[in-house]
Amino acid sequence: MAEDVHASKTGTLIAADTTLICLSAIAVALRLLSRRLSRSGLWYDDYAIMFAMVLAWTLPVCNLIATHFDFGKHQAVARPDAAEKWYHILYVFENFYAPAIAMVKVSILLFYARIFTEHTAKMPAQVWFRRALYAMGAITFLWWITCQFIVIFECAPIHYFWDRKPVTGHCLNVQLFFQGQAIPNIITDLLLLMLPMPLIWKLQLPMGQKAALSGVFLLGSFVTATSIYRLTLLLKLTQVDITWNYADAALWSAVEPNVAVISACLPMLRPVLRLIGGSLGSMSSLGKSPGHTVGSPGTAGNDYPHWRSNTLPTTKGAGHFARLAEASSSSEREHREEWELWEGRRSKDVQRTNLVGRSDQKDMIGQAELGAVPHGAIHVRNEISLRDE
């Protein structure tokens, strides 16, 4: 059956690219809200993900601009200069793709460096982790610089990329370039996913909690799947009817960095989810009982001291408070070990988030408490709830 020459992908491009911009913006906003709720300042990984988000937005924006020049339609019914306009936009598109992907990976590496603290990184069996972070950072940087150089000088002369009729020149083999760009990107995606797994599985936690924690860090597998699918589309590209044939590849090339931004933010959203869950629970309780509980999670006016079990430093005025785990028997504690992305104040007033649990060698929760609770802090072990009958 012959393809409808009047078919159009323009509507799909506009809807999908607009959605990508909105979703990545929401994810980053919720991440920043989570940092605020947990009373920890922004760190380098937060600034990196904001920069990555701006870079990632340029790709769907390029697609949206291209739709105004009939991108997504067959060239036979598109405006006469549609192909030339797309080549101009594509050159900008390609120059922003590699920086966007690289910056997301830098943010993830900084996130790993922040949550796996000096307490774990200095253990003899785990010194390799920081070395691996530096190695992955170097690989990411080299990949970005190489891709950027090739994209800029893809054609000789450079303007032959978009102005081929009156000029004699040549360009690189597009298929080989896309393979050389995408395959190392997919490999580094997989390495990033696996990097924290050995540390997680060394923690003395129930198998279910280890699996859950691993699942949090493996959320980035969506990005890897997107990268692989994008590669299959790129390998099918031809220079015939480019305003139609390039539409799917351009869309999924915009999907990849924006989904990467979203995936990088998801592990940070626990405080927001707890706030929402606590608020819903509080509304349900208020609807069932005429009484009002002071200090319950999610209650209005509460400073949210219940977001984490174990230890949570909070600040009231000029004083420092730290919530400790409730007292329980040793046998009960053995069955109630929990992992936490734990926010705490580190040396030199730098906010850090530490992954705490029980390691094979030391009680990491105890170490985190010793390293994070300020001198003169008030340790609250018992909590009193008041109810008006």
C-alpha positions as CSV (number, residue, x, y, z in Angstrom):
1,M,0.0,0.0,0.0
2,A,1.3,3.4,-1.0
3,E,2.1,5.8,1.8
4,D,-0.2,8.8,2.1
5,V,1.8,11.8,0.8
6,H,-0.4,14.1,2.9
7,A,0.3,12.3,6.2
8,S,1.9,14.5,8.9
9,K,3.8,13.9,12.1
10,T,3.8,17.6,13.0
11,G,1.1,17.2,15.6
12,T,2.9,14.4,17.3
13,L,6.1,16.3,17.3
14,I,4.5,19.4,18.9
15,A,2.6,17.4,21.6
16,A,5.6,15.1,22.5
17,D,8.2,17.8,22.6
18,T,6.1,20.1,24.6
19,T,5.4,17.3,27.1
20,L,9.1,16.6,27.4
21,I,9.9,20.1,28.4
22,C,7.1,20.2,31.0
23,L,8.0,16.8,32.5
24,S,11.7,17.5,32.9
25,A,10.9,20.9,34.4
26,I,8.5,19.3,36.9
27,A,11.0,16.6,37.8
28,V,13.7,19.2,38.5
29,A,11.3,21.4,40.4
30,L,10.2,18.5,42.7
31,R,13.9,17.6,43.2
32,L,14.6,21.1,44.4
33,L,11.5,21.1,46.6
34,S,12.7,17.8,48.1
35,R,16.0,19.4,49.0
36,R,14.2,22.3,50.6
37,L,11.9,20.0,52.6
38,S,14.9,18.0,53.9
39,R,16.6,21.2,55.0
40,S,19.7,20.6,52.9
41,G,21.2,23.1,50.6
42,L,21.9,22.6,47.0
43,W,25.0,20.7,46.0
44,Y,27.0,20.4,42.8
45,D,24.8,17.6,41.5
46,D,21.7,19.8,41.8
47,Y,23.3,22.7,39.9
48,A,24.5,20.2,37.2
49,I,21.1,18.7,36.7
50,M,19.6,22.2,36.3
51,F,22.2,23.0,33.6
52,A,21.5,19.6,32.0
53,M,17.8,20.4,31.9
54,V,18.4,23.7,30.0
55,L,20.7,21.9,27.5
56,A,18.1,19.1,27.1
57,W,15.4,21.6,26.4
58,T,17.2,22.8,23.3
59,L,16.5,19.6,21.5
60,P,12.7,19.6,21.7
61,V,12.8,23.4,21.1
62,C,14.7,22.7,17.8
63,N,12.0,20.2,16.8
64,L,9.2,22.7,17.6
65,I,10.9,25.4,15.5
66,A,11.3,22.9,12.7
67,T,7.6,22.1,12.6
68,H,7.0,25.7,11.5
69,F,9.0,24.9,8.4
70,D,6.9,21.7,7.6
71,F,9.2,19.3,9.4
72,G,7.2,16.1,9.9
73,K,5.6,16.3,6.5
74,H,6.6,14.6,3.2
75,Q,9.0,16.7,1.2
76,A,6.6,16.5,-1.8
77,V,4.0,18.6,0.0
78,A,6.3,20.6,2.3
79,R,7.5,24.2,1.5
80,P,10.3,24.4,-1.0
81,D,12.9,25.4,1.5
82,A,11.9,22.8,4.2
83,A,14.9,20.6,3.7
84,E,17.4,23.5,3.8
85,K,15.7,24.9,7.0
86,W,15.9,21.5,8.6
87,Y,19.6,21.1,7.9
88,H,20.2,24.5,9.6
89,I,18.2,23.4,12.6
90,L,19.8,19.9,12.6
91,Y,23.2,21.4,12.9
92,V,22.2,23.2,16.1
93,F,20.4,20.1,17.3
94,E,23.5,17.9,16.9
95,N,25.7,20.4,18.7
96,F,23.5,20.4,21.8
97,Y,22.9,16.6,22.0
98,A,26.2,15.5,23.4
99,P,26.6,18.3,26.0
100,A,23.1,17.5,27.3
101,I,23.8,13.8,27.7
102,A,27.2,14.4,29.2
103,M,25.9,16.9,31.8
104,V,23.2,14.5,33.0
105,K,26.0,11.9,33.5
106,V,28.1,14.4,35.4
107,S,25.1,15.1,37.7
108,I,24.7,11.4,38.4
109,L,28.4,11.0,39.2
110,L,28.2,13.9,41.6
111,F,25.1,12.4,43.1
112,Y,26.9,9.1,43.7
113,A,29.9,11.1,45.2
114,R,27.5,12.8,47.6
115,I,25.4,9.9,48.9
116,F,28.3,7.4,49.3
117,T,30.2,9.5,51.9
118,E,33.7,9.5,53.2
119,H,32.6,6.9,55.7
120,T,32.2,4.3,53.0
121,A,34.6,5.6,50.5
122,K,37.6,5.3,52.8
123,M,36.9,1.6,53.6
124,P,39.7,-0.5,52.1
125,A,37.2,-2.6,50.1
126,Q,35.5,0.4,48.7
127,V,38.3,2.8,47.7
128,W,37.8,1.6,44.1
129,F,34.4,3.4,44.1
130,R,35.9,6.9,44.0
131,R,38.5,5.9,41.5
132,A,35.7,4.5,39.4
133,L,33.8,7.9,39.7
134,Y,36.9,9.7,38.4
135,A,37.4,7.3,35.6
136,M,33.7,7.5,34.5
137,G,34.0,11.3,34.6
138,A,37.0,11.3,32.4
139,I,35.4,8.9,29.9
140,T,32.3,11.1,29.8
141,F,34.3,14.2,29.2
142,L,36.4,12.5,26.4
143,W,33.2,11.2,24.8
144,W,31.6,14.7,24.8
145,I,34.7,16.5,23.5
146,T,35.1,13.9,20.7
147,C,31.5,14.1,19.6
148,Q,31.5,17.9,19.8
149,F,34.6,18.1,17.6
150,I,33.2,15.7,15.0
151,V,29.8,17.4,14.9
152,I,31.3,20.8,14.3
153,F,33.6,19.7,11.5
154,E,31.3,17.0,10.2
155,C,31.3,18.6,6.8
156,A,34.1,20.4,4.9
157,P,33.5,23.3,4.5
158,I,31.3,23.6,7.6
159,H,28.5,25.4,5.8
160,Y,28.2,22.5,3.3
161,F,26.2,20.8,6.1
162,W,23.1,23.0,5.3
163,D,24.1,24.6,2.0
164,R,25.0,21.9,-0.5
165,K,23.7,23.0,-3.8
166,P,26.1,25.8,-4.8
167,V,29.1,24.5,-2.9
168,T,31.4,21.6,-3.6
169,G,32.3,19.7,-0.4
170,H,31.8,16.4,1.5
171,C,30.5,15.1,4.8
172,L,31.2,12.2,7.0
173,N,29.3,8.9,6.7
174,V,26.2,9.7,8.8
175,Q,25.5,6.1,9.7
176,L,29.1,5.5,11.0
177,F,29.0,8.7,13.0
178,F,25.7,7.9,14.7
179,Q,27.0,4.4,15.6
180,G,30.3,5.8,17.0
181,Q,28.3,8.3,19.1
182,A,25.5,6.0,20.3
183,I,27.4,2.8,21.2
184,P,29.8,4.3,23.7
185,N,26.9,6.3,25.2
186,I,24.9,3.1,25.8
187,I,28.0,1.4,27.3
188,T,28.6,4.2,29.8
189,D,24.9,4.2,30.6
190,L,25.1,0.6,31.6
191,L,28.3,1.2,33.6
192,L,26.6,4.1,35.5
193,L,23.7,1.8,36.4
194,M,26.0,-0.9,37.8
195,L,28.5,1.3,39.6
196,P,26.7,1.6,43.0
197,M,25.4,-2.0,43.0
198,P,28.4,-3.6,44.8
199,L,28.2,-1.0,47.6
200,I,24.4,-1.5,48.0
201,W,24.7,-5.2,48.2
202,K,27.4,-5.0,50.9
203,L,24.9,-3.4,53.3
204,Q,23.5,-5.7,56.0
205,L,19.9,-5.2,55.0
206,P,17.0,-7.7,54.3
207,M,17.0,-8.9,50.7
208,G,13.8,-7.1,49.9
209,Q,15.3,-3.7,51.0
210,K,18.4,-4.4,49.0
211,A,16.3,-5.1,45.9
212,A,14.2,-2.0,46.5
213,L,17.3,0.2,46.9
214,S,18.8,-1.3,43.8
215,G,15.6,-0.6,41.9
216,V,15.8,3.1,42.9
217,F,19.3,3.3,41.3
218,L,18.2,1.3,38.2
219,L,15.5,3.7,37.3
220,G,18.0,5.0,34.7
221,S,17.5,1.8,32.7
222,F,14.7,3.7,31.0
223,V,17.3,6.0,29.5
224,T,19.3,3.0,28.2
225,A,16.3,1.6,26.6
226,T,15.6,4.9,24.9
227,S,19.2,5.1,23.7
228,I,19.0,1.7,22.1
229,Y,15.7,2.5,20.4
230,R,17.1,5.8,19.2
231,L,20.1,4.0,17.7
232,T,17.8,1.6,15.7
233,L,16.0,4.6,14.2
234,L,19.3,6.4,13.3
235,L,20.6,3.3,11.5
236,K,17.5,3.5,9.2
237,L,17.9,7.1,8.2
238,T,18.3,8.0,4.5
239,Q,18.8,11.3,2.8
240,V,15.5,10.8,0.9
241,D,12.4,12.7,2.0
242,I,14.3,14.0,5.1
243,T,11.6,16.2,6.4
244,W,9.5,13.0,6.9
245,N,12.2,10.3,7.5
246,Y,14.1,12.3,10.2
247,A,11.0,13.1,12.3
248,D,11.0,9.9,14.5
249,A,14.8,10.0,15.0
250,A,14.7,13.7,15.9
251,L,11.9,13.1,18.4
252,W,13.6,10.2,20.2
253,S,16.9,12.1,20.2
254,A,15.0,14.8,22.2
255,V,13.4,12.2,24.4
256,E,16.7,10.6,25.5
257,P,18.3,13.6,27.4
258,N,15.0,14.7,28.9
259,V,14.1,11.3,30.2
260,A,17.7,11.1,31.6
261,V,17.0,14.3,33.5
262,I,13.8,12.9,34.9
263,S,15.4,9.6,35.8
264,A,18.3,11.4,37.6
265,C,15.7,13.3,39.7
266,L,13.5,10.4,40.7
267,P,15.7,8.9,43.5
268,M,15.7,12.4,45.2
269,L,11.9,12.7,45.5
270,R,11.3,10.7,48.6
271,P,10.7,13.8,50.9
272,V,8.0,15.1,48.5
273,L,6.3,11.6,48.3
274,R,6.3,11.4,52.1
275,L,4.9,14.8,52.3
276,I,2.1,14.0,49.9
277,G,1.5,10.6,51.7
278,G,1.5,12.3,55.1
279,S,-0.9,15.0,54.0
280,L,-3.3,12.5,52.5
281,G,-3.1,10.4,55.7
282,S,-3.6,13.5,57.9
283,M,-6.7,14.5,55.9
284,S,-8.1,11.0,56.2
285,S,-7.5,10.9,60.0
286,L,-9.1,14.4,60.4
287,G,-12.1,13.2,58.5
288,K,-12.6,10.2,60.8
289,S,-11.9,11.8,64.2
290,P,-13.0,15.1,65.7
291,G,-9.6,15.3,67.5
292,H,-6.4,16.8,66.1
293,T,-3.0,15.2,66.7
294,V,-0.1,17.6,67.4
295,G,3.1,16.4,65.8
296,S,1.7,13.8,63.5
297,P,3.3,13.5,60.0
298,G,1.7,15.7,57.5
299,T,0.0,18.0,60.0
300,A,-0.1,21.7,59.0
301,G,2.5,23.7,60.8
302,N,4.7,20.6,61.3
303,D,8.4,21.0,60.5
304,Y,8.3,17.5,59.0
305,P,10.5,15.7,61.5
306,H,9.1,12.3,60.4
307,W,10.3,12.0,56.8
308,R,13.1,9.6,57.8
309,S,13.5,7.0,60.4
310,N,16.8,6.8,62.3
311,T,18.3,10.3,62.5
312,L,17.1,13.6,61.0
313,P,18.6,16.9,62.0
314,T,16.2,19.8,62.1
315,T,16.6,23.5,63.0
316,K,14.2,25.6,65.2
317,G,15.4,29.1,65.5
318,A,19.0,29.1,66.6
319,G,18.9,25.6,68.1
320,H,19.8,22.3,66.5
321,F,17.7,19.2,67.0
322,A,18.3,15.6,65.9
323,R,15.6,13.0,65.8
324,L,17.0,9.5,66.8
325,A,15.6,6.1,66.2
326,E,13.0,5.0,68.7
327,A,14.3,2.6,71.3
328,S,13.6,-1.1,70.6
329,S,15.0,-4.4,71.6
330,S,18.0,-5.7,70.0
331,S,16.1,-8.6,68.4
332,E,13.5,-6.1,67.0
333,R,16.3,-3.8,65.6
334,E,17.8,-6.8,63.8
335,H,14.6,-7.2,61.8
336,R,13.9,-3.5,61.3
337,E,17.1,-2.3,59.6
338,E,16.3,0.4,57.1
339,W,18.2,2.2,54.4
340,E,17.9,6.0,54.0
341,L,19.1,8.8,51.8
342,W,20.0,10.7,54.9
343,E,20.4,14.5,54.9
344,G,23.0,15.8,57.3
345,R,25.2,18.8,57.9
346,R,28.8,17.9,57.2
347,S,32.1,19.7,58.0
348,K,32.4,23.4,56.9
349,D,28.6,23.7,56.9
350,V,28.3,21.8,53.6
351,Q,25.1,19.9,53.3
352,R,25.6,16.3,52.3
353,T,23.2,13.4,51.8
354,N,24.5,10.1,53.1
355,L,23.4,6.6,52.3
356,V,23.3,4.9,55.7
357,G,22.6,1.4,56.8
358,R,24.6,-1.4,58.5
359,S,27.7,-2.4,56.5
360,D,29.6,-5.6,57.0
361,Q,32.3,-3.7,59.0
362,K,30.7,-0.8,60.8
363,D,27.4,0.6,61.9
364,M,27.0,3.3,59.3
365,I,24.1,5.0,61.0
366,G,26.1,5.5,64.1
367,Q,29.0,6.9,62.1
368,A,26.6,9.3,60.3
369,E,25.2,10.5,63.6
370,L,28.7,11.1,65.0
371,G,29.7,13.0,61.9
372,A,26.6,15.1,61.4
373,V,25.0,16.0,64.7
374,P,26.3,19.4,65.8
375,H,27.9,20.0,69.1
376,G,25.3,20.7,71.7
377,A,22.5,19.1,69.7
378,I,19.4,18.0,71.6
379,H,18.7,14.3,71.0
380,V,14.9,13.6,71.2
381,R,14.2,9.9,72.0
382,N,10.6,10.1,73.1
383,E,7.8,12.0,71.4
384,I,4.4,13.0,73.0
385,S,1.3,13.4,71.0
386,L,-1.6,15.4,72.4
387,R,-5.2,14.9,71.4
388,D,-8.2,17.0,72.2
389,E,-11.2,14.9,73.0
